């Protein structure tokens, strides 16, 4: 498939490059008017992250993900035509299931955390943090978790479109302006209340609430946690990143990992640094 087609296959989490920052700015203006200490430098840093990602996209393209998914598609065991409602329902549930495990790996495997840590670097929780997604996702290749859907026969474009809708849904989750929703919604859907807990860096809140649009897989696999009244949420990394430099934000975890590798002896330990859980130097 031509390179241009591969570029078109890559998911586009910043699908609304003008509207989303405008909505985030409106939230910041509202909070500032209400005399909240809104971090405008972090807002511009998140915008810089999105801008840098856009500049790098033509250079990185789909990374290894596009070719990998196309290769898997050649060995698919079926062809799902997507001409029945239940096929779309299965794609939705399958995409949610794969997203849950990808997101869990983002937090538990250092290699995937290298890029995902960027998303958790803001020390405030607001809409601007939703599109701070890092520059190296196509290198760390977390999209490999969606290969089983392609192998089963779902079209590559449909899988990536479902992922894009998942990421777009999550934009509104990144705010403190929305409280808890009615219990049936909170039980099934991922909501701002659940996602606030996911972004907290308190020890009691680490590594939980991985769902995209749904929270049911967290409940099923024991990774769901609700906010505790005795533990106010503290956002950001365990070891806070104070920089507002988009370049440092995008690459700080890579720098720290290479520093760990220089101080590590033996290939077994080096493999643990790269593919084990994020360690003390690179906060989870």
Secondary structure by P-SEA (a helix, b strand, c coil): ccaaaaaaacccccccccaaaaaaaaaaaaaaaacccccaaaaaaaaaaaaaaaaacccccccaaaaaaaaaaaacccccccccaaaaaaaaaaaaaaaaaaaaaacccccccccccccccccccccccccccccccccccccccaaaaaaacccaaaaaaaaaaaaaaaccccccccccccaaaaaccccaaaaaaaacccccccccccccccaaaaaaaccccccccccccccccccccccccccccccaaaaaaaaaaaacccaaaaaaaacccccccccc
